[in-house]
Amino acid sequence: MQHRAPQRRHSLRLRARPPQPSGPQTAGSGRAGDQRRPVLSIRQILVYHAGYHGIGRKAAAQRAAELLTLFRLDDKADVRAYELSGGMQRRLVLARALMHRPRLFILDEPTAGVDIELRSEIWRVVKGLNAVGTTVLLTTHYLEEAETLCDEIALLRAGRIVDRGSAASLRERYAARDISEVYERVITAEEMAS
């Protein structure tokens, strides 16, 4: 005969809370991607995300309202992210990245695949952020975008900076009309050197 210990049932209740930041959060990233909280409205996503940066609920709700208005999402505030169009999801990604007022805002190809209206809106937001002192690091294949938005442009080839400067200084250095022409001349010179 075997002796069996009585079966015990244990329950564990977890209350999900965002982790507390380990130090000041200075960067925000506008990376595109899916919103990983499908049951939350976009307003709730923004408030929840603010918790990762140690922002209290009241301040987070106020900041979320500001950003929903800035990105013209206020009429969709109670909709779930997966119900938004691609352009609206891009707006949400940018709003989420700005919840904690980062001093450095990193944008990777922010206007790739967006319509003219959203591109203009992103340009307006980037210029506004930069005007109030936020450093914006922007990667783009659209040279006109770099020329319009950037104080300094770094031209890359094979992961290496081949030249950099302001749009005006690069145009002057290469006797070019625009940054596209500068890029062509830089790449041609690089190809001839290799």
C-alpha positions in Angstrom: 0.0 0.0 0.0 1.3 3.4 -1.0 0.9 6.5 1.1 -0.2 9.5 -0.8 0.2 13.1 0.4 -3.0 15.1 0.1 -3.2 17.2 -3.0 -3.1 20.9 -2.3 -4.2 23.6 -4.6 -2.2 26.7 -4.6 -3.3 29.9 -6.2 -1.1 32.8 -7.0 -2.6 36.2 -7.9 -0.4 38.6 -9.9 -1.1 42.2 -10.4 0.6 43.3 -13.5 2.5 46.6 -13.1 5.0 48.0 -15.5 8.5 47.8 -14.2 10.0 50.9 -12.6 12.7 52.6 -14.5 16.2 52.1 -13.3 17.3 55.7 -14.1 16.3 58.7 -16.2 14.8 57.7 -19.5 16.2 60.1 -22.1 15.4 58.3 -25.4 12.2 57.5 -27.2 12.0 55.4 -30.3 9.5 55.7 -33.0 10.0 52.2 -34.3 7.1 50.8 -36.3 5.6 47.5 -35.0 2.4 46.0 -33.7 0.8 47.0 -30.5 1.2 44.2 -28.1 -1.8 44.9 -25.8 -4.8 43.9 -28.0 -7.3 44.3 -25.2 -6.4 47.9 -24.4 -7.7 51.0 -26.1 -5.1 53.3 -27.6 -5.5 55.7 -24.7 -4.9 52.9 -22.3 -1.8 51.8 -24.2 -0.3 55.3 -23.9 -1.1 55.5 -20.1 0.2 52.0 -19.6 3.4 52.8 -21.5 3.9 55.9 -19.4 4.2 53.6 -16.3 7.4 52.1 -17.8 8.9 55.6 -17.3 7.6 56.2 -13.8 4.9 58.6 -14.9 1.9 58.6 -12.5 -1.6 57.9 -13.9 -2.9 61.4 -13.7 0.1 62.9 -15.5 0.0 60.0 -18.0 -3.7 60.6 -18.7 -3.0 64.3 -19.3 0.0 63.6 -21.6 -2.0 60.9 -23.5 -4.7 63.4 -24.1 -2.1 65.9 -25.5 -0.6 63.4 -27.8 -3.9 62.0 -29.0 -4.7 65.5 -30.0 -1.3 66.2 -31.5 -1.5 63.1 -33.7 -5.2 63.6 -34.5 -6.2 60.3 -32.7 -8.5 61.8 -30.1 -11.6 60.6 -31.9 -10.1 57.0 -31.9 -8.9 57.1 -28.2 -11.2 54.3 -27.1 -10.6 52.0 -30.1 -8.2 49.1 -29.9 -4.9 49.5 -31.8 -5.5 46.5 -34.1 -8.7 48.3 -35.4 -6.7 51.3 -36.6 -5.5 51.8 -40.2 -1.8 51.5 -40.9 -1.3 55.3 -40.8 -3.1 55.6 -37.5 -1.0 52.8 -36.0 2.1 54.7 -37.1 0.8 57.8 -35.3 0.2 55.7 -32.2 3.8 54.4 -32.3 5.1 57.9 -32.4 2.7 59.1 -29.6 3.8 56.2 -27.4 7.5 57.0 -28.0 6.8 60.6 -26.9 4.9 59.9 -23.7 7.9 60.5 -21.4 9.1 63.7 -23.2 12.4 62.2 -24.3 15.4 64.4 -24.9 16.5 62.1 -27.7 13.9 60.9 -30.2 15.0 58.1 -32.6 13.1 57.7 -35.9 13.9 54.8 -38.3 12.4 55.5 -41.7 9.4 57.3 -40.2 7.8 58.1 -43.5 8.4 54.9 -45.4 5.1 53.7 -46.9 3.0 56.6 -45.6 0.7 58.9 -47.5 1.5 62.6 -48.2 -0.8 63.8 -45.4 0.9 61.6 -42.7 4.3 62.5 -44.0 3.6 66.2 -43.7 2.2 65.6 -40.2 5.4 63.7 -39.2 7.6 66.4 -40.6 5.6 69.0 -38.6 6.0 67.0 -35.4 9.7 66.5 -35.9 10.3 70.2 -36.6 8.2 71.1 -33.5 10.1 68.7 -31.3 13.5 70.0 -32.5 12.4 73.6 -32.0 11.7 72.9 -28.3 15.1 71.3 -27.8 14.5 67.6 -28.5 17.4 65.9 -30.4 16.0 63.9 -33.3 18.1 61.1 -34.8 16.5 60.2 -38.1 17.4 57.5 -40.6 15.9 57.8 -44.0 16.4 56.8 -47.7 14.5 59.9 -48.7 17.3 62.5 -49.2 14.8 65.4 -49.6 13.5 64.5 -46.1 17.0 64.6 -44.7 17.6 68.0 -46.4 14.4 69.4 -45.1 14.5 68.1 -41.5 18.1 67.7 -40.5 20.6 70.2 -39.2 23.4 67.7 -39.9 23.4 64.9 -42.5 25.7 61.9 -42.5 25.9 60.0 -45.8 26.5 56.3 -45.3 27.8 53.6 -47.6 28.2 50.0 -46.5 27.6 51.0 -42.9 30.3 53.6 -42.9 30.0 57.4 -42.8 31.5 58.7 -46.0 30.8 62.4 -45.4 28.7 64.6 -43.2 27.7 68.2 -42.6 24.8 70.6 -43.0 22.8 70.4 -46.2 24.3 73.7 -47.3 27.9 72.8 -46.5 27.5 69.4 -48.4 26.0 71.1 -51.4 28.8 73.7 -51.4 31.5 71.1 -51.0 30.3 69.1 -53.9 29.0 72.0 -56.1 25.6 70.3 -56.1 22.0 71.6 -56.4 20.6 69.2 -53.7 21.5 66.4 -51.4 20.6 63.8 -54.0 23.3 65.2 -56.3 25.7 65.3 -53.4 25.0 61.6 -52.7 25.6 60.6 -56.3 28.9 62.4 -56.3 30.0 60.9 -53.0 29.1 57.4 -54.1 30.8 57.8 -57.5 34.0 59.0 -55.7 33.8 56.0 -53.3 33.3 53.6 -56.2 36.3 55.0 -58.1 38.5 54.8 -55.0 37.7 51.1 -54.4 
